[in-house]
Amino acid sequence: MRHFSRSEMARVVMEKNQYKQRLFELQEAVRRSQTLRATKEERLTVDKRSGVWRKFNRLFGLTKEPLIPPPASAFGLPTSPSFTRPRLGSQQLPAVTHTHAERRELYREIRSHIWGSLGKRQIHGWSTPLPNTQESHVADPKDVPVLMQLRLLDQRDSTAKLNCAVAVTPEVSGEATCSVWVVSGPAFSSDITVIDPARSNTVLDQFSLPPTAPALCICAVPPIGDTAGTVWIGTQEGSILVHSASAGRRRCLKSVSLSEGIHSLIYSQGQVIAGLSDGSLTFFLHGSDGWNLQSHFVMPLGANPLQPIRCSLAKGGRLWVGYWNRVHVVDIENKKVEQTFAVSERSEQQVRFLCAGGSGVWTSCRLDPILRLFDWSTGRPLQQVDFSALVTKTLGQAFLTLSPLQISSLAVISGRLWVGTGGGALVSIPLSITSEDVSIPYCSIASAQLCYHGHRQAVRFIIAAPGCLITTPGSNTVTTSQLILSGGEGYINFRIGDDESDGSAELSQTSPQRSERSHMIIWQNPSPSVPSSAL
């Protein structure tokens, strides 16, 4: 009998996970349809006066009653605390269920591996690059982001999960400093928390979206002409809600209901483009009288079997759209597909993340540990990076037991490729270019650094917040700086582990520990030293 290689075994396991994920998605779709059907039947029994009030809720974002999701038992859903149902529009596998004792033991193994492989040296909470761990004379990297704060998200519901976030810059809001809008909530509704990332534990605003409208995406839209800075929110039921980016954030200025759920929103050249759950794009144009949400252009993109459009990237009048295992390059002005090319050779793959740096685009597919770099102008593949080898070296096999390896967030920020994993770990890889004329952001996996501060579950977002006002401790000096935020469920220091929770291992599932609640990790960028201004 022939022995299988490691790569062949890994491929078999990956395919098995993909089939399991598709089964989970089908089961979730059935539960969702049953829930929506039950909700509609319940609405039919409500009197007309209550129905009119709900319509005004959708217009103005007001509430007459507490936004408490209906109990799971009302729709015949499982209520066992050990069952974790994936969020609507989730981009990850359902969480692997481990007891507190099992998770503590896994974190101990990860801690031991880190100390044994990465050594004692660390730079602002980051590991040193792998080749430098045993060489004390090697100079420290100069552009490592500095840890600024670990922030517990102040939520009304301590069990609510983070979904997505967007930075609203001073150019968008007209305010003096940058703010961050964070979307969180249970499966049936969403809360918006607006924070100043530079001021610890400061909540600028907090409000709830209309009931039964969980938000899946959010986008900041700059002012055009006489139109103020706005924030657009897309929901699972197909609504787009437009809120003010500064004063009066709670009031919904405009809204529109589409036939399909909104899974992505992006702004480019006077247009907002929404990616729908049926594989189509919807273009909203800005006219002389402002945004007209009722008049929009729909561009079918997907073919059967249909999939939601979860990621898109706009630059220079062109739009890259991820759909199944391919990228469609769309001319935004003419609403036509210019080019289509495959990201992965496997047709069942799904492109989940697109991020640009210089003249290159980094992509990632669902359940695929391969990062791929493409040329923005031609779509030509340039580089592939196997992320699984890096995770195994830095975190060990125990991390793969803790959670299946997957990339849950991706961003290019100030000359670095930031990668968030489904197990809560964050890795930053410095980018470099081969020529000033080309500005292609190649990365060297040998220069990758692990952040010892991570999340207990998937990293839900990594965003840059430029234009933040930072006050220097001990003086009144105020400087403008760029902050970087990651968000996820819980907090863990991989170098320390989880021993501190030994005495409270069996806490009630309805009252999570502080370390298990939604956290944001915030870094400050040092003085810019990127290899090219384009990055």
N, C-alpha and C positions, 0 to 999 in steps of 0.2 A: 504494500500500500504506500502511495506517495504521501509525504508529509506536506501539509499546507504551510505556506509562508505567512509571516505576520501580516503582510499587506492583504493577502487573500482572506485571512480570517477577519481582519478589520473590515473589509468590504462586505463580507457576509453579515457581520454584526450590524453594520450601518444599514444594509438593506432590510434586515429584520426590524430595526428601529423605525425605518420609514414606513413599512407596512403597519406596524403598531400605531404609528402616528396617524396614518390615514384612517385606521379603525377608530381611534379616539375622536378624530374630526367628524367622522360619520355619526358616531354616538352622540357627540355634542350637538350636531346639526339636528338630530332627531329630538333631543331634549329641548333645544331652542325652539323648534317648531311647536312642540307640545306646550311649552311655556307661553309662547306668543298666542297660540290658540286659546289657552285658558285665560290669558289676559284680556283678549278681545271679548270672550264670553262674559267676563266679569264687568267689562266696561258697558256692555249692553244693558246691564241691570242698574246702572247708575242713572239718576234722574237728569233731565235736560239742563237744569241749572248747574249741576256739577260738571256736565259736559262742556257748557259754555265757558266755565271757569278754567277748565283744562286747556281749551283753545287759547285763552289769553295767556296761560302759562307758557305755551310754546312761543308766543310772540314776544313776551317781555321777560321771560326767565323768572317769573314770580312763583311763589308757592303759597298755597292755602293750608296745606297739611304737611306734617313731617315727611321728609323724603326717606321713608323706611322701606326697603325692598320687601316684597311679599315673602312670607316664610316658605322654605323649600317644600314643607309638607303639603302646602296647598296645591302643589302641582305634581305630587307624587315623586319628588326627587329624593335621592339619598340624603340622609341627615347625619350619617356617621362622621364623627370628627376626623377620622383617619382618611376620609375620602376628600381629595383635593380636586375640584373641578376647574379645568383651565378657563381663563377669562375669555370673554368674547373677543375675537380678533387676535387671540394670543399667537405669538410668533415662536412658541417654544413647546417642548414636550411637557405633559403633565408632570408635576413635581414627583420625584421618587420619594416614597414614604419611608422614613427612617424614624426609629424611636430616638428620644433624647440621648439615651446611652449610646446607641449606635453612631449618632452624629458626633458625639463627643470623642468617641474612639477614632473615627475617621479624621477629625480635626487634629487629634494627637499624632496620627500617622503623617498627615500633611505637614505638621509642625516639625516633626523629626526629620522628614525628607528635606524641608527647606533649610534647616540648620546644617544638615549634612552636605547638601549640594551647593547651596548659595553662600554658606559661611556666615560670619558675624557682621560683615560690612553692610552698610545700608546708606542711602542718600535720600534724606527727606521722606523716609517711608518707602523707598523703592529699592529693589535689589540692584546690585551692580551687574553689568553685562556678564553673561556666562563666562567668557574667556578671562575676565578680570577678577573672578572671585578669589583666586589663589595668589594674585600678584599685588602686593601691597604698594608697589611703587607706581602703579598705573594711575594716571591723573583721573579725577572724578569727572564725569560728564558735566558740562556747564549749563545745559539747557533743561535739566530735570525740573518738572513742575513741583512747586513747594506745597505741601499739605497745609491748608489754611484752617479748615474746620470739618468736624463730623457733625452733621445736623440731622436731628430727628424731625421728620416732617410733622408739624402740628396739624393733626387731622381730627375731625369730629368723631370719626369712627376709627378706633385703634386697629381694627382688623382689615381696614380698607387697603387695597393693593395699588401700587403705582402703575400707571399705564404709559404716559408720555409727557413731554415737557417742551417748552419753547422759550428762548431768550428774546425779550422785547427790548431792543436797543434804544438809546436816546433819540436816534434818528427816526425811529418808528413812533415812539410814544410822545416825544417832545419834552420828556422829563430830564432831570439832571443826571440820573444814573440809570443803569440797566436793571430791569426786573425780570423775574422768571415765573412763568405760569406753569404750574404742575397739575396734571390731571390724575386723579385717583378715585377709588370708589369700589363698591361691590359690583356684582354682575349686572344689576338692573338699573344703576344710576351712576352719576359721576359728580365729584366735587372739584372745584377749581380753587387752588391755593396760590396766591400771588406773593412772592417773597422778594426781598432785596438780598441777593446772595452774599453781599459784602458785610451785611450786618447780622450777626448771629441772633437766631431766634426772633427775628422781626418778621411778622406777617403783615403785609400791606393790605391784603383783602382776602376774603374767603366767601364763596357762595356755591350754591348747588345748581346744577342744570335741571331742566324739567325731568320729571320721573320717567322711567322706562326709556331713557335716552342715553345709554352709556357711550361716552366719547372714545373714539379710537385714534384720532389724530388731531393735531393743532398746528396752526401756522400764523406767523406774524406778517402782516401786510403793510408796507410803508405808505405814507401819505402820497396821494397823487392829486395835483391841482388843489382844489378847495376841499378835498376829502381828507379827514383826519386819519392818524395811525390807527389800524384796527387789528383784532385777533379773530381768526376764523377757527371754528371747532366743527369737526365732522363726527357724526354719531352712527351707531350701529343700525338704527332704524332708517337712515337715509336723510337726516336733517343736517343742514349747514347753518350754524348760528354765528352771527357776526356781532362781536362785542367791541366796545371802545377799549383802546390800549392803555388809556390813562384814567382820566376822571370818569366816574360813572361806569366802572368796569362791569358791575353786576347786570346792568340793563342790556338786554339783547336789542341791538339797533335794527337788524334785519334778519330774516330767516327764510329758508326755502326747504321744501321737502321733495326729495328725489325718490325714485322707485327702488333704489338699491342702497345698501350701506356704503358709507364713506370710509375708506381704509387709508387714504393718503391725501394730503393737501400740500400744494407748493405754489409759490408766487414767482412770476417771471414776466418782465416787460409789460406791465399793465394788465396782466391776466392772472387769475387764480385757477389752477388746474386740479381737479379732484379725480382720484382713482377710485372706481366703484367696485363692488363685490362681483359684478357680472363681467369683469374684464373690459370695461369701457372707460374712456376719459370724458370728463365734462369740463368745458372751458367757460369761465365767467369773465366777461370783458368790462372794462371801465370806460364809461362814456362821458359826455359833457355834463350829464346830470348825476354822475356818481356810479356806483355799482348797481346794476340791474340784475338781480338774482333770478328773476322770472324768465329772462331771455338768456339762454345759454346754448352752447353748441355741444352736441354729443358725438363722440368719435368711437365707434366700436373697435376694439383692438384684439380681444381674445377670441379664440375658437374653442369649440367643445373638446374636452370637458372644461367648463368655465372655472376660472380662479380669480380671486380678488387681486387688484393691483395695489400692492402694499408698499412699493418704493418707486420713486422717480427722482430725477436729478436734472435741473435746468441750468443752462449756461450758454450765453451768446446766441439766443434765439433758437436753440435746439433743446430737446427734451429726451433724456434717456429714461425708458420705462422698462422695469423688470417684469416679465410675465413668463410663467413656467421656467424653463431653463434658458430663456433667450432674453436679449435686450432689443427693444424696438426704438430706433432713433427717429424722433418726430420733429418735423419743421413746425414750430409753434405758430408762426404767422399764417402759413398755408394749410395747416391742419392735415398734413400728409406724412406718411411713414417714408423716410428717406432710405433707411437701411435696417436690416435685421440680422443679427448674428447670435450664435450659440455661446453661452458662457460655460456651460458644462456639457459634456458629451452624453450625459444621461438625461433622457427626455422627461423622466419623472421628477427631476430636480426643480426647485423653485428659487428664483433670485429674490433675496430678501433685503439686501442692503446695497446701496450705491453711495459712494462718497468721493469727491473730487479733490485733487491736489495738483496744482500746476496744470500740466497738459495730460494728466493721467486720471484714471478712475479706478478705484479699488472696489471690488465686488465680493459678495459672499452669498452662498446658497444655503438653504435650510438643510440641517443635518450634514453639512459638508465641512470638514476641517481645513479645506483649501481656500486660501485667499488669492484672488486673481487680479492682476493689474492689466488695464487696457488703455490704448491710446484714445484720447477723447476725439480727435479729428477723424480717425479712420476705423476705430473699433478693433485694431490689431492687438492680439494678446502679447504682453511684454514680459510678465513675470508670474510665477506661481510660488506660493509659500505654504508649506504643510504646517498647519498650526498645532497638530496633535503632538508632534515631536517636542515642540517648545513646552507645551503643558505638561507632558510626561517628565521632562527634565527638571522643570521648576517646581512642580507640585506633586509629582509621583502618581502611582497607580491609584492611591486612595481617593484622589480628587475625581477620577473617572468613576469610581464606585459611588461617590457622593452624588454625582449628577452626570447624565450622558453628555459627552463632549459636544458642544454646539456653540456657535457664535450668535449672541443675542443682541449685540449692538456694535456699531462700527462708525468711526468718525476720523477725519483728518483735521487736526487742529495744530496750527503753528509749527509745521514741519514734522509732526509726529502722527503715526497711525495708531489710534486708540482702539483696542479690541476688548469688548466685554463678553464674558462667557455665561453659559447657562448655569454654571455652578457659583457665580458671583465674583470670580476673579477678574482683575483688570490688568491688561498688558499694554505697554506703550513701546512702539518701535520707531526710532528716529529714521526719518526719510533723507535720502540723498539723491542728487541729480548727477548725470554724467556730463552734461553740457549746459551752460547758461542759456543757450538758444532753444534747447529742447524742453527743459524743465519737466522731465518725467520723474515722478517721485518714487524711485526704487527704494526698497527697504532691505536691510540685512538682518536676518533672524538672529545672528550672533550678537547684535547690539540691543536686542529686546530686553526690557526690564519689567519685572513683576512688581505690582503694588501690593505691599503687605496688608494694606487696608482694603477690605472687600465686602461684599454682600453675602448673605446666607442663601439667597436664591438668585435668579437670573438678573443680570444688569439690564435694566429696562431702558435706559437712555444714557447717552454721553453727549453733552452739548457744551458749546462755548458761549460765554456771556461777556462780550466786549463792552467797554465803556462803563466799568464799575468804579465807583469812587471809593478809594481805600484810604483810611486814616492811619497814619503811622503811629504805632503805640508809643506813648511817652511824649508826643509832640502834636501839634495841631496841623501838621503837614498833610495835605490831601492830594493824592495822585490818582490818575486814571490808569486802570489796569484791566487785563482780561482774566476772567476766572473760568475754570472748567469744572463742570458738575457731572457726577454720575448718580443715578438713582436706582434703588432696588429694595427688596424686602430684607430687612435685618442688616446687622453689621457684624463683622468678624475680623479679627487681626490674625492672619494666618501664621504669624510667628509666635503667637501666644496660645491660640487654640480656644477651647470652650470650657476650661476647667472651672471658671468662676461660677458656672451655673449648676455645679454638682448638687448644691443643696436645694435647688428649686427645679428639679428635672421634670416633675410631673405637674406643672401648672395647668390650669384650665385652658382649653383651647380657645375659649371665648375671651380670655384676657391675656394676650401674648406678653411675654417679657419685653422690656425696653429694647434689648438687643435684637429682638425678632420683628420689631415694627419697622415701618418704612423709614429709610435713611437716605440722606444725600451726602456724598463725599465731595468736598470742594477743594480745588487746588488753585494756586495763583501762578500764572506764567512768569518766569524770570524775564530778564531783559532779552528782547528778541535777538536770536542768533541763528535763525533758520538759514538753510543753504541758499535760498532764493526768495525774493519778495513775493513770487507767485505762490509760494507754499504757505 
